Every structure is written in structure tokens, then in C-alpha cells.
């Protein structure tokens, strides 16, 4: 099994890869994109999504050839030995609908896990040119500036991000959670919404997410002392899709109270 002997070297490599990917992604905004759908008309993928994921995979396997890789646009199946390797989880462009329609509010994300434990997360707000990165042994940074843990806001003192389908469907009484908060924000990009909780702009964010949507954010959030669980407070299997709540400890308690009131 590969060991992370030098996370500092990995940080330098991943930052370089993501900066190269940013140039490709941002420059593509002025060109014609090849846009197709996946599971439905609102689940988009572009040629740039695929090209950037392939770029990341090529770089990872060049330097860490025994790695396991999960990418949004490629195979998601891993056997048990692969789960114990150095595992990379990639979302080349998170918020593809925003990328196509708004040319803003999208991110690129990479997470690194070893033996099922998150050791590094990277979320790149591409249009703002802000890379949020770090892990449990180093802390969390925005570019070169270290982030302090966000204020432990209660739900009524902070904003909450909620995935639109969950809010519209009143999943687990989330409309009540929205009303008890200072306000609701929906951006259509889990990476951007994770960033807003990391830097204290929101007290919580909840949506139904797949591993590549939350793997990086989970590492960063937990490093800052935030809670990352299912909406009813259960641990998250980092290779499973489920509702995912990232929140301050106080906001998580408030949301749990609201959710439990529906049972």
C-alpha cells in the first residue's frame, strides 16, 4: 500500500494540476461546448468535464500508479483492496449547469483518502481563483491564507444552503429549517456551498450528494471542526450517495431537532 510520505509534495502537485485545469476550463467559456445529458435533462456533462477528469487521472497515475480513482464521469466501482489504497475522488467541474448557463458559481474538486480516512481536500472556486485546500495535519487554507474555524452559529443566526429538490419537496421538514434560519441560499454547486460553510457565510448546507460532490468538502469541514453527517445524524459512508449535512455544531443540533419533530 502506498503511504503518504510527503503530503507537502502532493499539495504542490495537486495545486499545479488544478491551476492548469483552471486555464483550460476558463478559456473554454469563450468557445462552443459539446453539451450532453446523463440521467436527465438537467444532469449535464460537457467535453470539458471529461477532458479535465482525464487530465487529473493521467497525472495521478503518472505519479501514484497504484492509486484507486473515483471520477464523476468514469467508473465508480471499487473492490475492497482498492478501497484501502490511496484513493482519489474527482469532480472535474462541480456545477456543470452553472458552468454552461451562467459561466459562474462552479468548482473543481479533488479529495484524497487513505484507508478510508480523508487526508486532503481541494475545492477550487474557479471564477474567483480561490483554492480551498488542506487536511487534518495542516489545517485549511484559502490560497495561502489559513482559515480559522468558523463561528459556531445557531441556525437562527445564520444562513442555510439547501438543495432545491429537498427544499421544494420539504424533505424531513426542511422548509421549517429554512424558516427558522436567517435565510436560504441555493447555488446549484456543492463545492461553492461547502465553501460558504467553511468560511462562515452559511451555518449549514444540506443536499443529496454523491461521493465526488462531498469527498473534498468533508475533509476540509471536519478539519475545521464542522459536523458532516446525514440529516438524521448518522455517519456517512464516503463511497455512498445520501443526504449530506455540513454544519456548525449548534446549527446541526437545531436541524436535528427539526428533523426529529417529523417522526
N, C-alpha and C positions, 0 to 999 in steps of 0.2 A: 504494500500500500504506500502511495506517495505521501510524504509528510510535508507540511508547510514549514520548511526550514527557514525561509526568508519571506515573510509577508510583505516586507518593505519592497522587495524586488517585484513581487506580484502587483502591489499597488502601483508601482511605476509603470509596469507593463500595461495593466488594465486602463489606467488613465490615458496612456498613449493611444491604445486601441480605440477608446471611446472618443477621444478627440479627433482621430482620423475618421471614425464613423460619423461624427457630427458634421464634418466638412461635406461628406457625401450626402447626408440627409438634408442639410440646409440648402445646399446647392441644387438639390433635386426639386425644391419648391418652385423653381422657375421653369421647370420642364414638364412635359406631359407624363403623367404617371400611368402605369398599367394597373388599373384597379379591378379586382375581382372580389367575389363574396365567398364566405366559407359556410358557416352554419345557417346563415340567413341574410336578408338584405342589409341589415345594419351591422353585420360582422365582416368588416372589410380587411383585405390584405393587398399590399402593393408589391411591385417588383423591388422596391427599396427595402421593405421589410425582409424579403427573402435574401436579398444581396447582403444586407448588413448582418443578418444572422449567420450566413455562410462565412462572411468575413471573420466574425467572432469565433466561430467554430474552428476555422482554419488556424487562426492564431493560437487558440487554446491547445489544439492537438499538436501544433508545432513545438510548443514549449513544455506541455504536460500531456504527453501522448497516452497515458493510462487513465486519463480523466473520464468520468461519466458526464454526459451533457444532456440537459433537457432544454429544448428550444421551442418557443411557441409555434413556429412554422415547420417543425420537424418531429421526429419520433419522440414519444413521451413514455415509452415502456422501458423500465429498468428491472433487471433481476436483482436478487438480494446482494450478490457480490458487488454489483455496480453501485448500489446504494451506499456501500461502505468505502467507496473510493473518494477521491477528490471530486466532488460533484459541482458542476457549474449549471446554473439556471439562468436562461437568457430570454429577455423580451426585447427584441431589436428596436421596435417602435411601439411603445405603450400609448394608447390613444390614437389609433390609426384613423378613426373617423375625424378627430380634430386635425390631425396631420393633413388629411385630404380636404376637409371642408373649411377649416379655419386658418390653417398654417400656423397654429399656435397651440399651447397647452398640451404638449405631448412630451414623452420622455423615452430614454433608452436605459435599460436596467440589466445589471449582471449581479448574481449572487454566487457565493462560494460556500459550500457546506463540506464538512469532513466528519465522517461517522455520524451523520445526521445532525450535526451541530453547526450552526451558522457562524462562520469566521470572518466573512467580509460581505458587505453590501455596497452597491454603487447605483445611484439614481441620478441620471443626467437630465436636468431641465435644459433641453437643447436650445430653445429660443432665448432663454435668459443666460445661457452659457454658465450655468451653475451646476457643479458636480457635487452631490452629497455622497459621502463615502466614509467607510470606517468599519469598526467591528469591536468586539468585546475587549481586546487587549490594547486598544489605541484610542478609543473614543470615536466621535463622529465629527466630520468636518464639512463645511461648505467651501469648496475650492481649498484654500489654505487656512481658513479661519475655523477654529474649533468651536463647536456648538455647546452651549450649556444646556442641561436638561430643561425642558420647558416647564413653565409654572404648572402646578398641579391643580388646574382649573376644575371646578364642578361643571356639570352640564349647563346649568342655568347661567353661568358666567361666560360660556364660550360658544363658539360656532360648532356645528356638526356637519360633516360631509356624509351624504347618504347616496348610494347608488339609486338611480332613478326608478328602476323596476321595483326595488324593495320599498321605496317611499310611496310610489303610486299604489302598490298592492297592499300597503300597510302591513308589511311582513313583521310579525312579532310586535305589533303595536308601535312601529317606528314613527308613525305620524304623531303620536303623543310625545315621543322623544324629541321630535323636531319642534313641537310647540313649546316644550319645556326648555329648549336651548335658546341662545340669543339669536339664532337664525340658522338656516340651512344653506349649504353650498353644494352644487353639483357641477363637476368639471369634466366628467367622462374620461378620466385618466387616473388610474390608481396611483401611479408614481407621483403625479403632482399633488394628489390628495394626501398621500403619505408625507410628502414634504411639508405640507401645511400643518400637520400634527407635529412633525419633528421640530419645526421652528416656532411652535406655539400659536400659529394663526388659527388653528382649529383645536378644540378639545378632544374631538373624536372623528373617526371616519369608519363607516361600515358599508360593505358591498359584498356581493357574491363574487369570489375571485378564484382564479386558477393559480397553480404554483408560481408561474412566471410573473403573475400580477403582484404577488406579495412577498416572494422569497427575499428580495433585496431589502424591502421596507421592513420586514420582520427583524432582520439582523440589526438594522440601524435603530429601529424603535426600541427594541429590547435593550440595546446598548445604552440608550438614554433613560432607561427606567420606565418606559411606557409599557402598557399591557397590550399583548397581541393574542387574542383568543377568539373562539367562536362567540356568537352573540349571547349564548347562554352560559358562557364562562368555561367551556371545555378547551383543552389543549388542541392545537392544530397539527395535524399530520402534514409536514411540509411538502408531501407529494400528492396531496389530495385537494380537490376543489370543494369549497364550502363558503358559508358566510364567514367573513373575517372582520373583526372589530379591532381597531388600534385606537387607544385612548389613554388619557391620563388615568391614574388610579381612581381619582374621585369621579370623573365622568363615567368610567366603567362601572362603578358601583351604582350610580344613578341610572344608567341604561339597564343594568341587570335588574334593578327594582322595577322598572317599567315593563321589561320583558316578562318578568315573573308574574306580573299582575294579570297577564293574559291567560295563565294556566289555571 
